Each structure stands twice: as C-alpha cells, then as structure tokens.
Amino acid sequence: MSSQLDIDAVNRDLGRDPHALVEWALSLDKRPICTTNFRPFEAVILHMVTRVRPDVPIVWMDSGYNTPATYQFADAVSQQLGLNRIIYLPQRTRAHREAVEGPTPGLDDPRHEAFTREVKLEPFERALREMNPGVWFTALRASDTANRARMQPVSLNSDGLVKVAPLLHWNSKALYDYLVDHDLPNNFDYFDPTKGEETRECGLHLQH
C-alpha cells in the first residue's frame, strides 16, 4: 500500500483525519519512528501516535542548544506518556563547538549552513541510517513555512520512506483543545538556532 497511487488515495480519503492517518500508517508492515523537537504543541502527536502503539521509537535530535524549559518539558512529557525516547546528539558537544568556533553563527553568516548540518541534519541522517524506518511521523504543520504549506499529509520519499504529517492541517486552536482534552503539558519557551526565525525552514524537511 505504498505506491504513489495509494498515497494519493490516502491523502484524499484520510488527509483531514489525523487519527485515521496514524492508524493507517501504523497498520503498514513497516518500522515506524516519530521525530520530535519538543516545541509548542508537540505533545499532541506524541500522544496521538503512542496511544495506538506505545512503543513507537520517539527520535529526538537534541542539538544541545535548547532552552531549559524545553529540556524540562521533554523529560516531563516523556515520563507522562512513557515514551520510548531515543536521543541523537551532534558529534561534538555544544561546549566543544563553542570553544573552537565561538557562539552560534547568525542567519547571514556563511558558517550557518555548516552549523545546521552539524547539530541537526547529520544527527537526523544518522538516525535514519541506524533505525532504517519505513514510516516517519512528523508534527510539521502547513502554517509553519511556505514550503510546508505545499506538502501533503502523506508523501513517499525517493527511498520509499512513508512520511506522515497527521497534524498538517490543524490550527493552533485544534492543537490546544487536544492538549486540554487529554491533560497534556505544553512548552512555549522554545528556540531553534538552526532556523532563527519561526517561519524559516531548517532544511530537514527540504531534503526528506
């Protein structure tokens, strides 16, 4: 059920139903993962996926540059939901990198691309190689960036990886209501140094 024709049918029939998308994707005979960065409203997809399959690997590319509140939220929601959390770290610690190269380069700094690759893209590519998933759940939303606004809830990558974004069409109110209904925590003190700006694409979803 992973041909392009089938993917088109799934988007047409289930694209606006996150619960149905999750159940469909988890019914495939493919190894699933769910990536997270523990940003605002992230508890929604973590709850939605693990209530269907509690042991789904929750993959976190921890750049080492998260806010204290994000680390506290990551631990709190992981404990509350009993997440099977797997952390991928850059090859160098933040302390090592800053001792050699200084503070985080700005968006207009030519070194910023290499910084993004080191702290986010390389750990993610390593996670894909080592875990070899067939289904990838992500909490990206159409309102995040112009690139994401053009995406479909389900897509098929060139290597056959089924990428599923159940919450693509949900707005902030729908996400907030879900958190309240299920007594889930939230985190608004979040910052991604690879993006710098909320609507800027970090690159992870441009390549995959």
Beta strands, then each sheet from edge to edge (+ up, - down):
strand 1: 32-36
strand 2: 57-61
strand 3: 84-88
strand 4: 135-137
strand 5: 154-156
strand 6: 162-164
sheet 1: 3+ 2+ 1+ 4+ 6+ 5-
end
